[in-house]
Amino acid sequence: MEEPGNLELATKSITGRPADGPRFLGATTELEYGVKGWWTTEFYLDGQATFGDSTLFTGYRWENRFRLLPREHWINPVLYVEFENINGADKGLLEVVGHDGQEDLIVPNADARLEKQREIEAKLILSSYVKGWTVAENFISEKNIRHEPFEFGYSVGVSRPLALTARADRCNVCPENFQAGIELYGGLGTHADFGVRDTSHYIAPTVAWTLASGTSFKISPGFGLTGASAGFLLRFGVSYEIAQFGRAARSMFHR
């Protein structure tokens, strides 16, 4: 959850080369704002470039996250609801659901962009903090608002800073500024064939580095675990947080 009044600007990118297909680069631009202590809202713009094919804008997403309990507990649930208005050429791969696989990544852009994907996605996010470790589990449900079955997915991850005690002075290359972890994610079929048969699954170590200025860098190489998965996906991103952006904006407009 974003702190109330804070604005985070971020880019999330992913690249890979599926079997029998060209390399691609999917890119998502994200604006995240903390509305209340229990409510964070985000807006995404998606695009992609496929080598030897084309570059195109693939749509937008509007996401809202709601903290379900007002205080910290040993498990902290967050409800995530997102509306997606994208097309079939989208390759941001922010999540894997249903029977998403590498075959979806090799459809030519001219054909894939004709498929409209207006979908509602919901996640139950559970997080815990144990002796410096952050443990998170997500269960995903997604439904096209016009047709198609319910699709399901999951992700499970653990991470920890390299040091738990921060220095008193500002520092960029300090152990506490680095966070390392590992994530497992994939699809769980549909309501008609729930399970792991013919689904994609990935394991991905992650490393994040946060500067004293609030800029963060993240990289995560993902390795496919099943025949339906792409063999290798590389995620990387940059984010910058503007503290108390809401207060500054209100002050400017009230002058």
ChimeraX commands (.cxc) that place a marker at each C-alpha (Angstrom):
marker #1 position 0.00,0.00,0.00 radius 0.5
marker #1 position 1.22,3.51,-0.84 radius 0.5
marker #1 position 1.45,6.07,1.97 radius 0.5
marker #1 position -1.45,8.58,1.84 radius 0.5
marker #1 position -0.59,11.55,-0.37 radius 0.5
marker #1 position 2.46,9.89,-1.95 radius 0.5
marker #1 position 2.74,9.42,-5.71 radius 0.5
marker #1 position 4.91,6.73,-7.28 radius 0.5
marker #1 position 5.94,6.82,-10.93 radius 0.5
marker #1 position 7.22,3.53,-12.32 radius 0.5
marker #1 position 8.01,1.58,-15.44 radius 0.5
marker #1 position 7.74,-2.21,-15.56 radius 0.5
marker #1 position 9.26,-3.99,-18.53 radius 0.5
marker #1 position 9.69,-7.59,-19.61 radius 0.5
marker #1 position 11.56,-9.21,-22.46 radius 0.5
marker #1 position 11.82,-12.77,-23.73 radius 0.5
marker #1 position 11.96,-14.93,-26.80 radius 0.5
marker #1 position 9.37,-17.72,-26.92 radius 0.5
marker #1 position 10.13,-20.91,-28.85 radius 0.5
marker #1 position 9.33,-20.47,-32.56 radius 0.5
marker #1 position 8.72,-16.75,-32.04 radius 0.5
marker #1 position 10.58,-13.41,-32.15 radius 0.5
marker #1 position 11.92,-11.54,-29.16 radius 0.5
marker #1 position 9.55,-9.01,-27.62 radius 0.5
marker #1 position 9.64,-6.15,-25.15 radius 0.5
marker #1 position 6.53,-5.40,-23.10 radius 0.5
marker #1 position 6.40,-2.10,-21.23 radius 0.5
marker #1 position 3.99,-0.71,-18.63 radius 0.5
marker #1 position 3.99,2.83,-17.27 radius 0.5
marker #1 position 2.43,3.08,-13.80 radius 0.5
marker #1 position 1.14,5.92,-11.65 radius 0.5
marker #1 position 0.32,4.89,-8.08 radius 0.5
marker #1 position -1.27,7.22,-5.51 radius 0.5
marker #1 position -2.06,6.71,-1.86 radius 0.5
marker #1 position -5.61,8.03,-1.40 radius 0.5
marker #1 position -6.13,6.84,2.17 radius 0.5
marker #1 position -4.26,4.60,4.57 radius 0.5
marker #1 position -6.59,1.79,3.48 radius 0.5
marker #1 position -6.88,2.67,-0.25 radius 0.5
marker #1 position -4.30,2.90,-3.03 radius 0.5
marker #1 position -5.21,3.52,-6.67 radius 0.5
marker #1 position -3.07,2.97,-9.79 radius 0.5
marker #1 position -3.31,3.69,-13.50 radius 0.5
marker #1 position -1.31,1.77,-16.13 radius 0.5
marker #1 position -0.54,2.38,-19.80 radius 0.5
marker #1 position 0.65,-0.71,-21.73 radius 0.5
marker #1 position 2.62,-1.12,-24.93 radius 0.5
marker #1 position 4.95,-3.58,-26.60 radius 0.5
marker #1 position 7.47,-4.02,-29.38 radius 0.5
marker #1 position 7.99,-7.31,-31.22 radius 0.5
marker #1 position 11.21,-7.57,-33.21 radius 0.5
marker #1 position 10.54,-8.03,-36.90 radius 0.5
marker #1 position 6.87,-7.18,-36.40 radius 0.5
marker #1 position 5.63,-3.86,-34.96 radius 0.5
marker #1 position 5.39,-1.56,-31.96 radius 0.5
marker #1 position 1.98,-0.64,-30.59 radius 0.5
marker #1 position -0.04,0.69,-27.67 radius 0.5
marker #1 position -2.08,-2.16,-26.20 radius 0.5
marker #1 position -4.38,-0.49,-23.66 radius 0.5
marker #1 position -4.79,0.66,-20.10 radius 0.5
marker #1 position -5.59,-0.68,-16.63 radius 0.5
marker #1 position -7.13,0.90,-13.54 radius 0.5
marker #1 position -6.34,-0.80,-10.25 radius 0.5
marker #1 position -7.48,-0.25,-6.68 radius 0.5
marker #1 position -6.14,-1.93,-3.53 radius 0.5
marker #1 position -7.98,-1.95,-0.22 radius 0.5
marker #1 position -6.50,-2.84,3.16 radius 0.5
marker #1 position -9.05,-5.07,4.94 radius 0.5
marker #1 position -7.72,-4.70,8.49 radius 0.5
marker #1 position -6.80,-1.32,10.03 radius 0.5
marker #1 position -3.78,-2.58,11.99 radius 0.5
marker #1 position -0.84,-4.85,11.32 radius 0.5
marker #1 position -1.43,-8.56,12.08 radius 0.5
marker #1 position 0.55,-11.73,11.52 radius 0.5
marker #1 position -1.31,-11.98,8.20 radius 0.5
marker #1 position -2.33,-8.75,6.47 radius 0.5
marker #1 position -5.01,-9.19,3.77 radius 0.5
marker #1 position -5.42,-6.72,0.90 radius 0.5
marker #1 position -8.18,-6.87,-1.71 radius 0.5
marker #1 position -7.09,-5.90,-5.22 radius 0.5
marker #1 position -9.60,-5.06,-7.99 radius 0.5
marker #1 position -8.56,-4.05,-11.50 radius 0.5
marker #1 position -10.34,-3.16,-14.74 radius 0.5
marker #1 position -8.33,-3.97,-17.88 radius 0.5
marker #1 position -9.07,-2.56,-21.33 radius 0.5
marker #1 position -6.32,-4.12,-23.41 radius 0.5
marker #1 position -6.02,-6.17,-26.58 radius 0.5
marker #1 position -4.61,-9.59,-27.30 radius 0.5
marker #1 position -1.24,-8.16,-28.38 radius 0.5
marker #1 position -0.47,-7.04,-24.82 radius 0.5
marker #1 position 2.79,-8.54,-23.56 radius 0.5
marker #1 position 3.21,-6.80,-20.23 radius 0.5
marker #1 position 2.64,-10.13,-18.44 radius 0.5
marker #1 position 1.85,-8.48,-15.12 radius 0.5
marker #1 position 0.29,-11.79,-14.13 radius 0.5
marker #1 position -0.20,-15.30,-15.54 radius 0.5
marker #1 position -3.71,-16.79,-15.37 radius 0.5
marker #1 position -5.70,-19.63,-16.90 radius 0.5
marker #1 position -3.80,-21.31,-19.70 radius 0.5
marker #1 position -1.64,-18.31,-20.65 radius 0.5
marker #1 position 1.48,-19.66,-22.34 radius 0.5
marker #1 position 4.23,-19.01,-24.83 radius 0.5
marker #1 position 1.89,-19.81,-27.72 radius 0.5
marker #1 position 0.07,-16.53,-26.94 radius 0.5
marker #1 position 3.35,-14.64,-27.42 radius 0.5
marker #1 position 3.96,-15.69,-31.02 radius 0.5
marker #1 position 0.68,-14.53,-32.59 radius 0.5
marker #1 position 1.43,-11.69,-35.09 radius 0.5
marker #1 position 0.51,-8.27,-33.74 radius 0.5
marker #1 position -1.87,-7.52,-36.60 radius 0.5
marker #1 position -3.99,-10.54,-35.61 radius 0.5
marker #1 position -3.57,-10.37,-31.83 radius 0.5
marker #1 position -4.60,-6.71,-31.56 radius 0.5
marker #1 position -8.07,-7.57,-32.94 radius 0.5
marker #1 position -8.90,-9.48,-29.74 radius 0.5
marker #1 position -10.48,-7.16,-27.18 radius 0.5
marker #1 position -9.85,-8.02,-23.54 radius 0.5
marker #1 position -12.10,-5.99,-21.27 radius 0.5
marker #1 position -11.67,-7.84,-18.01 radius 0.5
marker #1 position -12.19,-7.57,-14.28 radius 0.5
marker #1 position -9.37,-8.99,-12.20 radius 0.5
marker #1 position -9.49,-9.58,-8.45 radius 0.5
marker #1 position -6.70,-10.67,-6.13 radius 0.5
marker #1 position -6.56,-11.59,-2.49 radius 0.5
marker #1 position -3.08,-10.57,-1.34 radius 0.5
marker #1 position -1.82,-11.98,1.97 radius 0.5
marker #1 position 1.43,-10.73,3.46 radius 0.5
marker #1 position 3.35,-11.51,6.63 radius 0.5
marker #1 position 6.55,-10.19,8.21 radius 0.5
marker #1 position 8.67,-12.73,10.07 radius 0.5
marker #1 position 12.09,-11.80,11.50 radius 0.5
marker #1 position 12.92,-9.50,8.61 radius 0.5
marker #1 position 11.37,-11.69,5.93 radius 0.5
marker #1 position 8.39,-10.56,3.88 radius 0.5
marker #1 position 6.16,-13.45,2.78 radius 0.5
marker #1 position 3.39,-12.77,0.25 radius 0.5
marker #1 position 0.78,-15.00,-1.38 radius 0.5
marker #1 position -1.65,-13.89,-4.11 radius 0.5
marker #1 position -4.67,-15.73,-5.47 radius 0.5
marker #1 position -5.92,-14.27,-8.76 radius 0.5
marker #1 position -9.33,-14.49,-10.44 radius 0.5
marker #1 position -9.97,-12.88,-13.84 radius 0.5
marker #1 position -13.10,-12.65,-15.99 radius 0.5
marker #1 position -13.77,-11.12,-19.40 radius 0.5
marker #1 position -16.90,-8.98,-18.91 radius 0.5
marker #1 position -18.46,-10.21,-22.17 radius 0.5
marker #1 position -17.59,-13.89,-22.42 radius 0.5
marker #1 position -15.00,-16.55,-21.54 radius 0.5
marker #1 position -14.74,-18.53,-18.28 radius 0.5
marker #1 position -13.25,-17.41,-14.99 radius 0.5
marker #1 position -9.45,-17.79,-15.11 radius 0.5
marker #1 position -7.24,-18.29,-12.06 radius 0.5
marker #1 position -3.61,-17.80,-11.14 radius 0.5
marker #1 position -1.29,-17.44,-8.17 radius 0.5
marker #1 position 2.02,-16.06,-6.99 radius 0.5
marker #1 position 4.05,-16.80,-3.86 radius 0.5
marker #1 position 7.16,-14.90,-2.87 radius 0.5
marker #1 position 9.62,-14.24,-0.06 radius 0.5
marker #1 position 12.12,-11.40,0.24 radius 0.5
marker #1 position 14.46,-9.82,2.79 radius 0.5
marker #1 position 16.78,-6.80,2.95 radius 0.5
marker #1 position 20.46,-7.67,3.14 radius 0.5
marker #1 position 20.64,-5.81,6.46 radius 0.5
marker #1 position 17.87,-5.05,8.94 radius 0.5
marker #1 position 19.52,-2.08,10.67 radius 0.5
marker #1 position 19.73,1.17,8.69 radius 0.5
marker #1 position 22.58,3.64,9.05 radius 0.5
marker #1 position 21.94,7.05,10.56 radius 0.5
marker #1 position 23.37,8.88,7.52 radius 0.5
marker #1 position 22.04,8.85,3.95 radius 0.5
marker #1 position 23.59,6.06,1.94 radius 0.5
marker #1 position 23.05,4.59,-1.52 radius 0.5
marker #1 position 25.28,1.52,-1.60 radius 0.5
marker #1 position 24.40,0.06,1.80 radius 0.5
marker #1 position 23.21,-3.49,2.55 radius 0.5
marker #1 position 19.85,-2.27,3.89 radius 0.5
marker #1 position 19.13,-0.64,0.51 radius 0.5
marker #1 position 19.22,-4.01,-1.28 radius 0.5
marker #1 position 16.40,-6.54,-1.09 radius 0.5
marker #1 position 16.65,-10.09,-2.42 radius 0.5
marker #1 position 14.02,-12.76,-2.80 radius 0.5
marker #1 position 12.41,-15.39,-4.94 radius 0.5
marker #1 position 8.95,-15.75,-6.48 radius 0.5
marker #1 position 6.91,-18.63,-7.88 radius 0.5
marker #1 position 3.92,-17.78,-10.10 radius 0.5
marker #1 position 1.68,-19.31,-12.74 radius 0.5
marker #1 position -1.78,-20.18,-14.01 radius 0.5
marker #1 position -4.40,-22.40,-12.40 radius 0.5
marker #1 position -6.72,-23.04,-15.34 radius 0.5
marker #1 position -10.38,-22.03,-15.40 radius 0.5
marker #1 position -13.50,-22.83,-13.39 radius 0.5
marker #1 position -14.19,-25.66,-15.86 radius 0.5
marker #1 position -10.71,-27.25,-15.54 radius 0.5
marker #1 position -9.12,-25.84,-12.41 radius 0.5
marker #1 position -5.58,-27.09,-11.81 radius 0.5
marker #1 position -2.06,-27.05,-13.23 radius 0.5
marker #1 position -2.58,-29.17,-16.34 radius 0.5
marker #1 position -1.34,-27.38,-19.51 radius 0.5
marker #1 position -0.51,-24.21,-17.57 radius 0.5
marker #1 position 2.57,-22.00,-17.32 radius 0.5
marker #1 position 4.68,-21.68,-14.17 radius 0.5
marker #1 position 7.82,-19.68,-13.47 radius 0.5
marker #1 position 10.40,-19.38,-10.73 radius 0.5
marker #1 position 12.12,-16.02,-10.50 radius 0.5
marker #1 position 14.83,-14.68,-8.16 radius 0.5
marker #1 position 14.45,-10.93,-7.55 radius 0.5
marker #1 position 16.82,-8.15,-6.55 radius 0.5
marker #1 position 15.79,-4.57,-5.73 radius 0.5
marker #1 position 17.99,-1.54,-4.97 radius 0.5
marker #1 position 16.56,1.64,-3.43 radius 0.5
marker #1 position 18.56,4.87,-3.45 radius 0.5
marker #1 position 18.37,7.49,-0.71 radius 0.5
marker #1 position 16.55,9.76,-3.20 radius 0.5
marker #1 position 13.60,7.31,-3.37 radius 0.5
marker #1 position 14.47,5.86,-6.78 radius 0.5
marker #1 position 14.30,2.07,-6.93 radius 0.5
marker #1 position 15.59,-0.44,-9.48 radius 0.5
marker #1 position 14.38,-4.02,-9.72 radius 0.5
marker #1 position 15.42,-6.97,-11.85 radius 0.5
marker #1 position 13.97,-10.49,-11.92 radius 0.5
marker #1 position 15.00,-13.27,-14.33 radius 0.5
marker #1 position 12.23,-15.86,-14.64 radius 0.5
marker #1 position 12.69,-19.50,-15.69 radius 0.5
marker #1 position 9.85,-21.54,-17.18 radius 0.5
marker #1 position 9.01,-24.77,-15.37 radius 0.5
marker #1 position 6.55,-26.40,-17.78 radius 0.5
marker #1 position 6.23,-27.07,-21.49 radius 0.5
marker #1 position 3.62,-24.32,-21.83 radius 0.5
marker #1 position 5.95,-21.72,-20.28 radius 0.5
marker #1 position 8.38,-19.49,-22.12 radius 0.5
marker #1 position 11.88,-20.70,-21.40 radius 0.5
marker #1 position 13.20,-17.41,-20.02 radius 0.5
marker #1 position 11.66,-14.03,-19.16 radius 0.5
marker #1 position 13.55,-11.03,-17.85 radius 0.5
marker #1 position 11.61,-8.45,-15.84 radius 0.5
marker #1 position 13.12,-5.09,-14.92 radius 0.5
marker #1 position 11.79,-1.78,-13.71 radius 0.5
marker #1 position 12.46,1.64,-12.24 radius 0.5
marker #1 position 10.28,3.58,-9.79 radius 0.5
marker #1 position 10.43,6.97,-8.10 radius 0.5
marker #1 position 8.33,8.08,-5.16 radius 0.5
marker #1 position 7.25,11.69,-4.62 radius 0.5
marker #1 position 6.46,12.10,-0.94 radius 0.5
marker #1 position 3.32,14.10,-0.09 radius 0.5
marker #1 position 2.58,14.92,-3.71 radius 0.5
marker #1 position -1.12,15.39,-2.84 radius 0.5
marker #1 position -0.40,18.05,-0.23 radius 0.5
marker #1 position 1.94,19.94,-2.58 radius 0.5
marker #1 position -0.60,19.82,-5.41 radius 0.5
marker #1 position -3.38,21.13,-3.18 radius 0.5
marker #1 position -1.18,23.97,-1.94 radius 0.5
marker #1 position -0.31,24.98,-5.50 radius 0.5
marker #1 position -3.93,25.08,-6.66 radius 0.5
marker #1 position -5.11,27.01,-3.58 radius 0.5
marker #1 position -2.67,29.87,-4.08 radius 0.5
marker link #1:1,2 radius 0.2
marker link #1:2,3 radius 0.2
marker link #1:3,4 radius 0.2
marker link #1:4,5 radius 0.2
marker link #1:5,6 radius 0.2
marker link #1:6,7 radius 0.2
marker link #1:7,8 radius 0.2
marker link #1:8,9 radius 0.2
marker link #1:9,10 radius 0.2
marker link #1:10,11 radius 0.2
marker link #1:11,12 radius 0.2
marker link #1:12,13 radius 0.2
marker link #1:13,14 radius 0.2
marker link #1:14,15 radius 0.2
marker link #1:15,16 radius 0.2
marker link #1:16,17 radius 0.2
marker link #1:17,18 radius 0.2
marker link #1:18,19 radius 0.2
marker link #1:19,20 radius 0.2
marker link #1:20,21 radius 0.2
marker link #1:21,22 radius 0.2
marker link #1:22,23 radius 0.2
marker link #1:23,24 radius 0.2
marker link #1:24,25 radius 0.2
marker link #1:25,26 radius 0.2
marker link #1:26,27 radius 0.2
marker link #1:27,28 radius 0.2
marker link #1:28,29 radius 0.2
marker link #1:29,30 radius 0.2
marker link #1:30,31 radius 0.2
marker link #1:31,32 radius 0.2
marker link #1:32,33 radius 0.2
marker link #1:33,34 radius 0.2
marker link #1:34,35 radius 0.2
marker link #1:35,36 radius 0.2
marker link #1:36,37 radius 0.2
marker link #1:37,38 radius 0.2
marker link #1:38,39 radius 0.2
marker link #1:39,40 radius 0.2
marker link #1:40,41 radius 0.2
marker link #1:41,42 radius 0.2
marker link #1:42,43 radius 0.2
marker link #1:43,44 radius 0.2
marker link #1:44,45 radius 0.2
marker link #1:45,46 radius 0.2
marker link #1:46,47 radius 0.2
marker link #1:47,48 radius 0.2
marker link #1:48,49 radius 0.2
marker link #1:49,50 radius 0.2
marker link #1:50,51 radius 0.2
marker link #1:51,52 radius 0.2
marker link #1:52,53 radius 0.2
marker link #1:53,54 radius 0.2
marker link #1:54,55 radius 0.2
marker link #1:55,56 radius 0.2
marker link #1:56,57 radius 0.2
marker link #1:57,58 radius 0.2
marker link #1:58,59 radius 0.2
marker link #1:59,60 radius 0.2
marker link #1:60,61 radius 0.2
marker link #1:61,62 radius 0.2
marker link #1:62,63 radius 0.2
marker link #1:63,64 radius 0.2
marker link #1:64,65 radius 0.2
marker link #1:65,66 radius 0.2
marker link #1:66,67 radius 0.2
marker link #1:67,68 radius 0.2
marker link #1:68,69 radius 0.2
marker link #1:69,70 radius 0.2
marker link #1:70,71 radius 0.2
marker link #1:71,72 radius 0.2
marker link #1:72,73 radius 0.2
marker link #1:73,74 radius 0.2
marker link #1:74,75 radius 0.2
marker link #1:75,76 radius 0.2
marker link #1:76,77 radius 0.2
marker link #1:77,78 radius 0.2
marker link #1:78,79 radius 0.2
marker link #1:79,80 radius 0.2
marker link #1:80,81 radius 0.2
marker link #1:81,82 radius 0.2
marker link #1:82,83 radius 0.2
marker link #1:83,84 radius 0.2
marker link #1:84,85 radius 0.2
marker link #1:85,86 radius 0.2
marker link #1:86,87 radius 0.2
marker link #1:87,88 radius 0.2
marker link #1:88,89 radius 0.2
marker link #1:89,90 radius 0.2
marker link #1:90,91 radius 0.2
marker link #1:91,92 radius 0.2
marker link #1:92,93 radius 0.2
marker link #1:93,94 radius 0.2
marker link #1:94,95 radius 0.2
marker link #1:95,96 radius 0.2
marker link #1:96,97 radius 0.2
marker link #1:97,98 radius 0.2
marker link #1:98,99 radius 0.2
marker link #1:99,100 radius 0.2
marker link #1:100,101 radius 0.2
marker link #1:101,102 radius 0.2
marker link #1:102,103 radius 0.2
marker link #1:103,104 radius 0.2
marker link #1:104,105 radius 0.2
marker link #1:105,106 radius 0.2
marker link #1:106,107 radius 0.2
marker link #1:107,108 radius 0.2
marker link #1:108,109 radius 0.2
marker link #1:109,110 radius 0.2
marker link #1:110,111 radius 0.2
marker link #1:111,112 radius 0.2
marker link #1:112,113 radius 0.2
marker link #1:113,114 radius 0.2
marker link #1:114,115 radius 0.2
marker link #1:115,116 radius 0.2
marker link #1:116,117 radius 0.2
marker link #1:117,118 radius 0.2
marker link #1:118,119 radius 0.2
marker link #1:119,120 radius 0.2
marker link #1:120,121 radius 0.2
marker link #1:121,122 radius 0.2
marker link #1:122,123 radius 0.2
marker link #1:123,124 radius 0.2
marker link #1:124,125 radius 0.2
marker link #1:125,126 radius 0.2
marker link #1:126,127 radius 0.2
marker link #1:127,128 radius 0.2
marker link #1:128,129 radius 0.2
marker link #1:129,130 radius 0.2
marker link #1:130,131 radius 0.2
marker link #1:131,132 radius 0.2
marker link #1:132,133 radius 0.2
marker link #1:133,134 radius 0.2
marker link #1:134,135 radius 0.2
marker link #1:135,136 radius 0.2
marker link #1:136,137 radius 0.2
marker link #1:137,138 radius 0.2
marker link #1:138,139 radius 0.2
marker link #1:139,140 radius 0.2
marker link #1:140,141 radius 0.2
marker link #1:141,142 radius 0.2
marker link #1:142,143 radius 0.2
marker link #1:143,144 radius 0.2
marker link #1:144,145 radius 0.2
marker link #1:145,146 radius 0.2
marker link #1:146,147 radius 0.2
marker link #1:147,148 radius 0.2
marker link #1:148,149 radius 0.2
marker link #1:149,150 radius 0.2
marker link #1:150,151 radius 0.2
marker link #1:151,152 radius 0.2
marker link #1:152,153 radius 0.2
marker link #1:153,154 radius 0.2
marker link #1:154,155 radius 0.2
marker link #1:155,156 radius 0.2
marker link #1:156,157 radius 0.2
marker link #1:157,158 radius 0.2
marker link #1:158,159 radius 0.2
marker link #1:159,160 radius 0.2
marker link #1:160,161 radius 0.2
marker link #1:161,162 radius 0.2
marker link #1:162,163 radius 0.2
marker link #1:163,164 radius 0.2
marker link #1:164,165 radius 0.2
marker link #1:165,166 radius 0.2
marker link #1:166,167 radius 0.2
marker link #1:167,168 radius 0.2
marker link #1:168,169 radius 0.2
marker link #1:169,170 radius 0.2
marker link #1:170,171 radius 0.2
marker link #1:171,172 radius 0.2
marker link #1:172,173 radius 0.2
marker link #1:173,174 radius 0.2
marker link #1:174,175 radius 0.2
marker link #1:175,176 radius 0.2
marker link #1:176,177 radius 0.2
marker link #1:177,178 radius 0.2
marker link #1:178,179 radius 0.2
marker link #1:179,180 radius 0.2
marker link #1:180,181 radius 0.2
marker link #1:181,182 radius 0.2
marker link #1:182,183 radius 0.2
marker link #1:183,184 radius 0.2
marker link #1:184,185 radius 0.2
marker link #1:185,186 radius 0.2
marker link #1:186,187 radius 0.2
marker link #1:187,188 radius 0.2
marker link #1:188,189 radius 0.2
marker link #1:189,190 radius 0.2
marker link #1:190,191 radius 0.2
marker link #1:191,192 radius 0.2
marker link #1:192,193 radius 0.2
marker link #1:193,194 radius 0.2
marker link #1:194,195 radius 0.2
marker link #1:195,196 radius 0.2
marker link #1:196,197 radius 0.2
marker link #1:197,198 radius 0.2
marker link #1:198,199 radius 0.2
marker link #1:199,200 radius 0.2
marker link #1:200,201 radius 0.2
marker link #1:201,202 radius 0.2
marker link #1:202,203 radius 0.2
marker link #1:203,204 radius 0.2
marker link #1:204,205 radius 0.2
marker link #1:205,206 radius 0.2
marker link #1:206,207 radius 0.2
marker link #1:207,208 radius 0.2
marker link #1:208,209 radius 0.2
marker link #1:209,210 radius 0.2
marker link #1:210,211 radius 0.2
marker link #1:211,212 radius 0.2
marker link #1:212,213 radius 0.2
marker link #1:213,214 radius 0.2
marker link #1:214,215 radius 0.2
marker link #1:215,216 radius 0.2
marker link #1:216,217 radius 0.2
marker link #1:217,218 radius 0.2
marker link #1:218,219 radius 0.2
marker link #1:219,220 radius 0.2
marker link #1:220,221 radius 0.2
marker link #1:221,222 radius 0.2
marker link #1:222,223 radius 0.2
marker link #1:223,224 radius 0.2
marker link #1:224,225 radius 0.2
marker link #1:225,226 radius 0.2
marker link #1:226,227 radius 0.2
marker link #1:227,228 radius 0.2
marker link #1:228,229 radius 0.2
marker link #1:229,230 radius 0.2
marker link #1:230,231 radius 0.2
marker link #1:231,232 radius 0.2
marker link #1:232,233 radius 0.2
marker link #1:233,234 radius 0.2
marker link #1:234,235 radius 0.2
marker link #1:235,236 radius 0.2
marker link #1:236,237 radius 0.2
marker link #1:237,238 radius 0.2
marker link #1:238,239 radius 0.2
marker link #1:239,240 radius 0.2
marker link #1:240,241 radius 0.2
marker link #1:241,242 radius 0.2
marker link #1:242,243 radius 0.2
marker link #1:243,244 radius 0.2
marker link #1:244,245 radius 0.2
marker link #1:245,246 radius 0.2
marker link #1:246,247 radius 0.2
marker link #1:247,248 radius 0.2
marker link #1:248,249 radius 0.2
marker link #1:249,250 radius 0.2
marker link #1:250,251 radius 0.2
marker link #1:251,252 radius 0.2
marker link #1:252,253 radius 0.2
marker link #1:253,254 radius 0.2
marker link #1:254,255 radius 0.2
view
